[in-house]
Amino acid sequence: MTRRVPEELTCAEMVRLVTDFLEDALSLEDRTHFEQHLVFCKGCAAYVRQMRKTIEASSALKGEGLSAEAQAELLRLFKGTCK
């Protein structure tokens, strides 16, 4: 889901783009802007580290996964709250 991002990103824009960043879905130019922000913003750098740790921890969990329908519904709800 690559989208054009401004050269100077706000922290709110960083939060919206973090999933694309972690999934390597940003263009090279957009990824560069994202990474430049991380160099100067300790808060966003900590947020990205937290997201990576959360992904790592949750992928180690065992058990039944969500159905495709449940995943789609959660994604729909999440996208509806991020405007």
Gaussian input, Z-matrix of N, CA and C with variables (Angstrom, degrees):
# hf/3-21g

backbone

0 1
 N
 C     1     B1
 C     2     B2     1     A1
 N     3     B3     2     A2     1     D1
 C     4     B4     3     A3     2     D2
 C     5     B5     4     A4     3     D3
 N     6     B6     5     A5     4     D4
 C     7     B7     6     A6     5     D5
 C     8     B8     7     A7     6     D6
 N     9     B9     8     A8     7     D7
 C    10    B10     9     A9     8     D8
 C    11    B11    10    A10     9     D9
 N    12    B12    11    A11    10    D10
 C    13    B13    12    A12    11    D11
 C    14    B14    13    A13    12    D12
 N    15    B15    14    A14    13    D13
 C    16    B16    15    A15    14    D14
 C    17    B17    16    A16    15    D15
 N    18    B18    17    A17    16    D16
 C    19    B19    18    A18    17    D17
 C    20    B20    19    A19    18    D18
 N    21    B21    20    A20    19    D19
 C    22    B22    21    A21    20    D20
 C    23    B23    22    A22    21    D21
 N    24    B24    23    A23    22    D22
 C    25    B25    24    A24    23    D23
 C    26    B26    25    A25    24    D24
 N    27    B27    26    A26    25    D25
 C    28    B28    27    A27    26    D26
 C    29    B29    28    A28    27    D27
 N    30    B30    29    A29    28    D28
 C    31    B31    30    A30    29    D29
 C    32    B32    31    A31    30    D30
 N    33    B33    32    A32    31    D31
 C    34    B34    33    A33    32    D32
 C    35    B35    34    A34    33    D33
 N    36    B36    35    A35    34    D34
 C    37    B37    36    A36    35    D35
 C    38    B38    37    A37    36    D36
 N    39    B39    38    A38    37    D37
 C    40    B40    39    A39    38    D38
 C    41    B41    40    A40    39    D39
 N    42    B42    41    A41    40    D40
 C    43    B43    42    A42    41    D41
 C    44    B44    43    A43    42    D42
 N    45    B45    44    A44    43    D43
 C    46    B46    45    A45    44    D44
 C    47    B47    46    A46    45    D45
 N    48    B48    47    A47    46    D46
 C    49    B49    48    A48    47    D47
 C    50    B50    49    A49    48    D48
 N    51    B51    50    A50    49    D49
 C    52    B52    51    A51    50    D50
 C    53    B53    52    A52    51    D51
 N    54    B54    53    A53    52    D52
 C    55    B55    54    A54    53    D53
 C    56    B56    55    A55    54    D54
 N    57    B57    56    A56    55    D55
 C    58    B58    57    A57    56    D56
 C    59    B59    58    A58    57    D57
 N    60    B60    59    A59    58    D58
 C    61    B61    60    A60    59    D59
 C    62    B62    61    A61    60    D60
 N    63    B63    62    A62    61    D61
 C    64    B64    63    A63    62    D62
 C    65    B65    64    A64    63    D63
 N    66    B66    65    A65    64    D64
 C    67    B67    66    A66    65    D65
 C    68    B68    67    A67    66    D66
 N    69    B69    68    A68    67    D67
 C    70    B70    69    A69    68    D68
 C    71    B71    70    A70    69    D69
 N    72    B72    71    A71    70    D70
 C    73    B73    72    A72    71    D71
 C    74    B74    73    A73    72    D72
 N    75    B75    74    A74    73    D73
 C    76    B76    75    A75    74    D74
 C    77    B77    76    A76    75    D75
 N    78    B78    77    A77    76    D76
 C    79    B79    78    A78    77    D77
 C    80    B80    79    A79    78    D78
 N    81    B81    80    A80    79    D79
 C    82    B82    81    A81    80    D80
 C    83    B83    82    A82    81    D81
 N    84    B84    83    A83    82    D82
 C    85    B85    84    A84    83    D83
 C    86    B86    85    A85    84    D84
 N    87    B87    86    A86    85    D85
 C    88    B88    87    A87    86    D86
 C    89    B89    88    A88    87    D87
 N    90    B90    89    A89    88    D88
 C    91    B91    90    A90    89    D89
 C    92    B92    91    A91    90    D90
 N    93    B93    92    A92    91    D91
 C    94    B94    93    A93    92    D92
 C    95    B95    94    A94    93    D93
 N    96    B96    95    A95    94    D94
 C    97    B97    96    A96    95    D95
 C    98    B98    97    A97    96    D96
 N    99    B99    98    A98    97    D97
 C   100   B100    99    A99    98    D98
 C   101   B101   100   A100    99    D99
 N   102   B102   101   A101   100   D100
 C   103   B103   102   A102   101   D101
 C   104   B104   103   A103   102   D102
 N   105   B105   104   A104   103   D103
 C   106   B106   105   A105   104   D104
 C   107   B107   106   A106   105   D105
 N   108   B108   107   A107   106   D106
 C   109   B109   108   A108   107   D107
 C   110   B110   109   A109   108   D108
 N   111   B111   110   A110   109   D109
 C   112   B112   111   A111   110   D110
 C   113   B113   112   A112   111   D111
 N   114   B114   113   A113   112   D112
 C   115   B115   114   A114   113   D113
 C   116   B116   115   A115   114   D114
 N   117   B117   116   A116   115   D115
 C   118   B118   117   A117   116   D116
 C   119   B119   118   A118   117   D117
 N   120   B120   119   A119   118   D118
 C   121   B121   120   A120   119   D119
 C   122   B122   121   A121   120   D120
 N   123   B123   122   A122   121   D121
 C   124   B124   123   A123   122   D122
 C   125   B125   124   A124   123   D123
 N   126   B126   125   A125   124   D124
 C   127   B127   126   A126   125   D125
 C   128   B128   127   A127   126   D126
 N   129   B129   128   A128   127   D127
 C   130   B130   129   A129   128   D128
 C   131   B131   130   A130   129   D129
 N   132   B132   131   A131   130   D130
 C   133   B133   132   A132   131   D131
 C   134   B134   133   A133   132   D132
 N   135   B135   134   A134   133   D133
 C   136   B136   135   A135   134   D134
 C   137   B137   136   A136   135   D135
 N   138   B138   137   A137   136   D136
 C   139   B139   138   A138   137   D137
 C   140   B140   139   A139   138   D138
 N   141   B141   140   A140   139   D139
 C   142   B142   141   A141   140   D140
 C   143   B143   142   A142   141   D141
 N   144   B144   143   A143   142   D142
 C   145   B145   144   A144   143   D143
 C   146   B146   145   A145   144   D144
 N   147   B147   146   A146   145   D145
 C   148   B148   147   A147   146   D146
 C   149   B149   148   A148   147   D147
 N   150   B150   149   A149   148   D148
 C   151   B151   150   A150   149   D149
 C   152   B152   151   A151   150   D150
 N   153   B153   152   A152   151   D151
 C   154   B154   153   A153   152   D152
 C   155   B155   154   A154   153   D153
 N   156   B156   155   A155   154   D154
 C   157   B157   156   A156   155   D155
 C   158   B158   157   A157   156   D156
 N   159   B159   158   A158   157   D157
 C   160   B160   159   A159   158   D158
 C   161   B161   160   A160   159   D159
 N   162   B162   161   A161   160   D160
 C   163   B163   162   A162   161   D161
 C   164   B164   163   A163   162   D162
 N   165   B165   164   A164   163   D163
 C   166   B166   165   A165   164   D164
 C   167   B167   166   A166   165   D165
 N   168   B168   167   A167   166   D166
 C   169   B169   168   A168   167   D167
 C   170   B170   169   A169   168   D168
 N   171   B171   170   A170   169   D169
 C   172   B172   171   A171   170   D170
 C   173   B173   172   A172   171   D171
 N   174   B174   173   A173   172   D172
 C   175   B175   174   A174   173   D173
 C   176   B176   175   A175   174   D174
 N   177   B177   176   A176   175   D175
 C   178   B178   177   A177   176   D176
 C   179   B179   178   A178   177   D177
 N   180   B180   179   A179   178   D178
 C   181   B181   180   A180   179   D179
 C   182   B182   181   A181   180   D180
 N   183   B183   182   A182   181   D181
 C   184   B184   183   A183   182   D182
 C   185   B185   184   A184   183   D183
 N   186   B186   185   A185   184   D184
 C   187   B187   186   A186   185   D185
 C   188   B188   187   A187   186   D186
 N   189   B189   188   A188   187   D187
 C   190   B190   189   A189   188   D188
 C   191   B191   190   A190   189   D189
 N   192   B192   191   A191   190   D190
 C   193   B193   192   A192   191   D191
 C   194   B194   193   A193   192   D192
 N   195   B195   194   A194   193   D193
 C   196   B196   195   A195   194   D194
 C   197   B197   196   A196   195   D195
 N   198   B198   197   A197   196   D196
 C   199   B199   198   A198   197   D197
 C   200   B200   199   A199   198   D198
 N   201   B201   200   A200   199   D199
 C   202   B202   201   A201   200   D200
 C   203   B203   202   A202   201   D201
 N   204   B204   203   A203   202   D202
 C   205   B205   204   A204   203   D203
 C   206   B206   205   A205   204   D204
 N   207   B207   206   A206   205   D205
 C   208   B208   207   A207   206   D206
 C   209   B209   208   A208   207   D207
 N   210   B210   209   A209   208   D208
 C   211   B211   210   A210   209   D209
 C   212   B212   211   A211   210   D210
 N   213   B213   212   A212   211   D211
 C   214   B214   213   A213   212   D212
 C   215   B215   214   A214   213   D213
 N   216   B216   215   A215   214   D214
 C   217   B217   216   A216   215   D215
 C   218   B218   217   A217   216   D216
 N   219   B219   218   A218   217   D217
 C   220   B220   219   A219   218   D218
 C   221   B221   220   A220   219   D219
 N   222   B222   221   A221   220   D220
 C   223   B223   222   A222   221   D221
 C   224   B224   223   A223   222   D222
 N   225   B225   224   A224   223   D223
 C   226   B226   225   A225   224   D224
 C   227   B227   226   A226   225   D225
 N   228   B228   227   A227   226   D226
 C   229   B229   228   A228   227   D227
 C   230   B230   229   A229   228   D228
 N   231   B231   230   A230   229   D229
 C   232   B232   231   A231   230   D230
 C   233   B233   232   A232   231   D231
 N   234   B234   233   A233   232   D232
 C   235   B235   234   A234   233   D233
 C   236   B236   235   A235   234   D234
 N   237   B237   236   A236   235   D235
 C   238   B238   237   A237   236   D236
 C   239   B239   238   A238   237   D237
 N   240   B240   239   A239   238   D238
 C   241   B241   240   A240   239   D239
 C   242   B242   241   A241   240   D240
 N   243   B243   242   A242   241   D241
 C   244   B244   243   A243   242   D242
 C   245   B245   244   A244   243   D243
 N   246   B246   245   A245   244   D244
 C   247   B247   246   A246   245   D245
 C   248   B248   247   A247   246   D246

   B1=1.4422
   B2=1.5244
   B3=1.2793
   B4=1.4488
   B5=1.5152
   B6=1.2974
   B7=1.4590
   B8=1.5146
   B9=1.2823
   B10=1.4581
   B11=1.5182
   B12=1.3206
   B13=1.4589
   B14=1.5215
   B15=1.3288
   B16=1.4667
   B17=1.5248
   B18=1.3336
   B19=1.4666
   B20=1.5217
   B21=1.3282
   B22=1.4561
   B23=1.5158
   B24=1.2994
   B25=1.4563
   B26=1.5217
   B27=1.3295
   B28=1.4585
   B29=1.5261
   B30=1.3047
   B31=1.4683
   B32=1.5278
   B33=1.3324
   B34=1.4717
   B35=1.5241
   B36=1.3359
   B37=1.4672
   B38=1.5309
   B39=1.3139
   B40=1.4637
   B41=1.5267
   B42=1.3305
   B43=1.4691
   B44=1.5222
   B45=1.3326
   B46=1.4692
   B47=1.5264
   B48=1.3215
   B49=1.4662
   B50=1.5269
   B51=1.3246
   B52=1.4642
   B53=1.5275
   B54=1.3144
   B55=1.4672
   B56=1.5172
   B57=1.3361
   B58=1.4655
   B59=1.5281
   B60=1.3210
   B61=1.4604
   B62=1.5283
   B63=1.3267
   B64=1.4651
   B65=1.5223
   B66=1.3260
   B67=1.4705
   B68=1.5246
   B69=1.3298
   B70=1.4658
   B71=1.5285
   B72=1.3413
   B73=1.4581
   B74=1.5274
   B75=1.3270
   B76=1.4611
   B77=1.5260
   B78=1.3146
   B79=1.4653
   B80=1.5275
   B81=1.3089
   B82=1.4608
   B83=1.5281
   B84=1.3221
   B85=1.4683
   B86=1.5303
   B87=1.3308
   B88=1.4619
   B89=1.5252
   B90=1.3275
   B91=1.4677
   B92=1.5300
   B93=1.3189
   B94=1.4613
   B95=1.5190
   B96=1.3457
   B97=1.4686
   B98=1.5338
   B99=1.3201
   B100=1.4656
   B101=1.5307
   B102=1.3200
   B103=1.4643
   B104=1.5244
   B105=1.3386
   B106=1.4655
   B107=1.5264
   B108=1.3270
   B109=1.4615
   B110=1.5283
   B111=1.3326
   B112=1.4670
   B113=1.5248
   B114=1.3238
   B115=1.4638
   B116=1.5272
   B117=1.3348
   B118=1.4580
   B119=1.5273
   B120=1.3159
   B121=1.4647
   B122=1.5306
   B123=1.3131
   B124=1.4684
   B125=1.5215
   B126=1.3305
   B127=1.4610
   B128=1.5149
   B129=1.3246
   B130=1.4691
   B131=1.5230
   B132=1.3257
   B133=1.4672
   B134=1.5294
   B135=1.3302
   B136=1.4661
   B137=1.5241
   B138=1.3359
   B139=1.4670
   B140=1.5315
   B141=1.3239
   B142=1.4677
   B143=1.5306
   B144=1.3321
   B145=1.4763
   B146=1.5288
   B147=1.3347
   B148=1.4688
   B149=1.5208
   B150=1.3201
   B151=1.4647
   B152=1.5265
   B153=1.3233
   B154=1.4702
   B155=1.5283
   B156=1.3375
   B157=1.4667
   B158=1.5239
   B159=1.3247
   B160=1.4653
   B161=1.5204
   B162=1.3248
   B163=1.4664
   B164=1.5245
   B165=1.3143
   B166=1.4701
   B167=1.5306
   B168=1.3244
   B169=1.4676
   B170=1.5254
   B171=1.3135
   B172=1.4666
   B173=1.5268
   B174=1.3114
   B175=1.4648
   B176=1.5297
   B177=1.3213
   B178=1.4609
   B179=1.5301
   B180=1.3304
   B181=1.4652
   B182=1.5171
   B183=1.3071
   B184=1.4589
   B185=1.5197
   B186=1.2939
   B187=1.4584
   B188=1.5109
   B189=1.3125
   B190=1.4601
   B191=1.5164
   B192=1.2950
   B193=1.4490
   B194=1.5200
   B195=1.3035
   B196=1.4590
   B197=1.5172
   B198=1.3046
   B199=1.4680
   B200=1.5249
   B201=1.3105
   B202=1.4682
   B203=1.5193
   B204=1.3235
   B205=1.4669
   B206=1.5287
   B207=1.3156
   B208=1.4641
   B209=1.5234
   B210=1.3265
   B211=1.4631
   B212=1.5194
   B213=1.3269
   B214=1.4637
   B215=1.5248
   B216=1.3210
   B217=1.4654
   B218=1.5230
   B219=1.3191
   B220=1.4605
   B221=1.5250
   B222=1.3097
   B223=1.4594
   B224=1.5217
   B225=1.3376
   B226=1.4646
   B227=1.5283
   B228=1.3200
   B229=1.4627
   B230=1.5209
   B231=1.3246
   B232=1.4592
   B233=1.5214
   B234=1.3219
   B235=1.4657
   B236=1.5224
   B237=1.3164
   B238=1.4603
   B239=1.5157
   B240=1.3336
   B241=1.4584
   B242=1.5178
   B243=1.3051
   B244=1.4727
   B245=1.5171
   B246=1.2857
   B247=1.4740
   B248=1.4931
   A1=108.70
   A2=117.18
   A3=121.35
   A4=110.25
   A5=115.94
   A6=121.12
   A7=107.68
   A8=115.91
   A9=120.89
   A10=108.92
   A11=116.72
   A12=120.55
   A13=109.34
   A14=116.90
   A15=119.40
   A16=110.74
   A17=115.59
   A18=119.38
   A19=111.60
   A20=117.05
   A21=120.64
   A22=108.53
   A23=115.91
   A24=121.48
   A25=110.76
   A26=116.01
   A27=120.59
   A28=107.82
   A29=115.95
   A30=119.50
   A31=110.49
   A32=117.70
   A33=120.57
   A34=110.45
   A35=117.55
   A36=120.57
   A37=110.48
   A38=116.44
   A39=120.42
   A40=110.75
   A41=116.13
   A42=120.38
   A43=109.94
   A44=117.06
   A45=120.30
   A46=112.04
   A47=117.79
   A48=121.66
   A49=114.17
   A50=117.75
   A51=119.78
   A52=112.62
   A53=118.13
   A54=119.62
   A55=110.81
   A56=116.90
   A57=119.83
   A58=110.48
   A59=116.89
   A60=121.20
   A61=110.66
   A62=116.38
   A63=120.41
   A64=112.50
   A65=116.88
   A66=120.92
   A67=111.77
   A68=116.49
   A69=122.61
   A70=111.47
   A71=116.01
   A72=121.16
   A73=112.99
   A74=117.75
   A75=120.68
   A76=109.53
   A77=115.70
   A78=119.25
   A79=108.07
   A80=116.89
   A81=121.08
   A82=110.53
   A83=116.87
   A84=120.85
   A85=111.26
   A86=116.43
   A87=120.27
   A88=111.19
   A89=116.35
   A90=120.68
   A91=109.95
   A92=116.82
   A93=121.23
   A94=110.59
   A95=117.42
   A96=120.99
   A97=110.39
   A98=116.25
   A99=121.47
   A100=109.55
   A101=116.29
   A102=120.96
   A103=111.77
   A104=117.66
   A105=120.70
   A106=110.38
   A107=116.81
   A108=120.28
   A109=109.80
   A110=116.77
   A111=120.61
   A112=112.38
   A113=116.64
   A114=120.56
   A115=110.74
   A116=116.48
   A117=120.76
   A118=114.24
   A119=118.54
   A120=120.99
   A121=109.92
   A122=115.82
   A123=120.55
   A124=111.54
   A125=117.17
   A126=120.84
   A127=112.00
   A128=116.87
   A129=120.53
   A130=111.11
   A131=116.79
   A132=119.77
   A133=109.77
   A134=117.00
   A135=120.88
   A136=110.38
   A137=116.98
   A138=121.18
   A139=110.89
   A140=117.23
   A141=121.02
   A142=110.06
   A143=117.63
   A144=120.31
   A145=110.42
   A146=116.69
   A147=121.09
   A148=111.13
   A149=116.58
   A150=120.49
   A151=110.40
   A152=117.08
   A153=120.41
   A154=111.09
   A155=116.53
   A156=120.21
   A157=111.03
   A158=116.98
   A159=121.05
   A160=110.66
   A161=116.56
   A162=121.22
   A163=109.87
   A164=116.02
   A165=120.80
   A166=110.78
   A167=116.88
   A168=120.63
   A169=111.53
   A170=117.05
   A171=119.31
   A172=111.79
   A173=117.74
   A174=119.04
   A175=111.40
   A176=116.81
   A177=120.58
   A178=111.96
   A179=117.41
   A180=121.22
   A181=110.86
   A182=115.31
   A183=121.36
   A184=108.46
   A185=115.73
   A186=119.46
   A187=111.32
   A188=113.75
   A189=119.77
   A190=110.49
   A191=115.86
   A192=120.58
   A193=110.42
   A194=115.72
   A195=120.66
   A196=110.00
   A197=114.89
   A198=118.92
   A199=108.59
   A200=116.56
   A201=121.18
   A202=110.17
   A203=116.93
   A204=120.83
   A205=110.67
   A206=117.16
   A207=120.92
   A208=110.74
   A209=116.78
   A210=120.19
   A211=110.92
   A212=116.73
   A213=121.08
   A214=110.77
   A215=117.56
   A216=121.52
   A217=111.33
   A218=117.38
   A219=120.41
   A220=111.32
   A221=116.83
   A222=120.95
   A223=110.68
   A224=117.22
   A225=121.59
   A226=110.20
   A227=117.02
   A228=121.12
   A229=111.36
   A230=116.47
   A231=120.64
   A232=111.05
   A233=116.66
   A234=120.48
   A235=111.07
   A236=117.38
   A237=120.91
   A238=113.31
   A239=117.38
   A240=120.33
   A241=112.74
   A242=118.28
   A243=122.76
   A244=109.65
   A245=115.51
   A246=119.24
   A247=111.04
   D1=61.47
   D2=-179.41
   D3=-73.62
   D4=135.54
   D5=175.48
   D6=-139.13
   D7=153.69
   D8=-179.04
   D9=-70.69
   D10=129.72
   D11=177.98
   D12=-114.86
   D13=149.53
   D14=178.57
   D15=-67.26
   D16=158.94
   D17=-178.97
   D18=-59.53
   D19=-43.19
   D20=178.80
   D21=-105.18
   D22=111.47
   D23=-177.61
   D24=-89.79
   D25=143.71
   D26=171.25
   D27=-85.27
   D28=166.30
   D29=177.77
   D30=-63.87
   D31=-36.53
   D32=178.07
   D33=-63.08
   D34=-39.52
   D35=177.52
   D36=-66.56
   D37=-35.78
   D38=178.01
   D39=-61.75
   D40=-42.62
   D41=179.22
   D42=-61.97
   D43=-42.12
   D44=179.81
   D45=-66.69
   D46=-29.26
   D47=-175.28
   D48=-96.08
   D49=-6.51
   D50=-172.13
   D51=-59.43
   D52=-38.37
   D53=179.81
   D54=-64.67
   D55=-45.33
   D56=177.25
   D57=-60.49
   D58=-39.53
   D59=178.52
   D60=-61.98
   D61=-49.32
   D62=-177.18
   D63=-68.88
   D64=-26.37
   D65=178.50
   D66=-92.34
   D67=7.44
   D68=179.09
   D69=57.99
   D70=40.40
   D71=-177.34
   D72=-104.25
   D73=4.21
   D74=177.24
   D75=-90.48
   D76=149.56
   D77=174.28
   D78=-65.16
   D79=164.01
   D80=179.60
   D81=-57.57
   D82=-44.14
   D83=-179.58
   D84=-63.21
   D85=-45.66
   D86=-179.40
   D87=-67.03
   D88=-38.15
   D89=177.69
   D90=-63.28
   D91=-38.43
   D92=178.13
   D93=-61.74
   D94=-45.05
   D95=178.13
   D96=-62.25
   D97=-41.17
   D98=179.26
   D99=-61.34
   D100=-49.66
   D101=-177.85
   D102=-65.70
   D103=-34.54
   D104=176.85
   D105=-63.18
   D106=-39.82
   D107=178.02
   D108=-62.17
   D109=-41.03
   D110=-179.10
   D111=-61.44
   D112=-32.30
   D113=-179.73
   D114=-63.25
   D115=-36.94
   D116=-173.50
   D117=-101.96
   D118=-8.15
   D119=-175.98
   D120=-121.07
   D121=102.73
   D122=-178.75
   D123=-64.05
   D124=-34.80
   D125=-179.70
   D126=-63.45
   D127=-46.56
   D128=179.57
   D129=-69.37
   D130=-36.59
   D131=177.40
   D132=-62.22
   D133=-41.30
   D134=177.57
   D135=-65.63
   D136=-38.96
   D137=179.46
   D138=-62.33
   D139=-44.26
   D140=179.18
   D141=-64.43
   D142=-41.02
   D143=176.66
   D144=-61.36
   D145=-42.51
   D146=178.09
   D147=-61.11
   D148=-44.01
   D149=-179.99
   D150=-62.15
   D151=-42.28
   D152=178.55
   D153=-62.41
   D154=-43.01
   D155=178.91
   D156=-65.63
   D157=-38.73
   D158=178.47
   D159=-63.26
   D160=-44.20
   D161=178.49
   D162=-61.94
   D163=-44.77
   D164=179.79
   D165=-62.16
   D166=-46.17
   D167=-178.53
   D168=-66.44
   D169=-42.97
   D170=-177.29
   D171=-71.33
   D172=-28.38
   D173=178.84
   D174=-73.91
   D175=-15.52
   D176=177.63
   D177=-85.17
   D178=-10.13
   D179=-179.30
   D180=-70.89
   D181=143.34
   D182=176.87
   D183=-104.11
   D184=160.90
   D185=175.76
   D186=130.55
   D187=-177.32
   D188=-179.64
   D189=-71.32
   D190=138.10
   D191=174.79
   D192=-82.41
   D193=169.99
   D194=176.31
   D195=-76.05
   D196=149.47
   D197=174.86
   D198=-68.46
   D199=160.99
   D200=177.99
   D201=-59.18
   D202=-37.00
   D203=179.95
   D204=-65.92
   D205=-43.30
   D206=179.66
   D207=-65.67
   D208=-40.58
   D209=177.46
   D210=-61.85
   D211=-44.73
   D212=-179.82
   D213=-62.77
   D214=-40.56
   D215=179.90
   D216=-66.56
   D217=-42.85
   D218=177.12
   D219=-62.57
   D220=-42.60
   D221=178.33
   D222=-63.09
   D223=-42.12
   D224=178.56
   D225=-61.37
   D226=-44.86
   D227=179.65
   D228=-65.18
   D229=-42.16
   D230=179.25
   D231=-62.03
   D232=-47.06
   D233=-179.26
   D234=-64.22
   D235=-31.61
   D236=179.33
   D237=-69.39
   D238=-24.61
   D239=-179.48
   D240=-91.58
   D241=-14.24
   D242=-178.83
   D243=-101.84
   D244=94.85
   D245=-179.33
   D246=-120.08

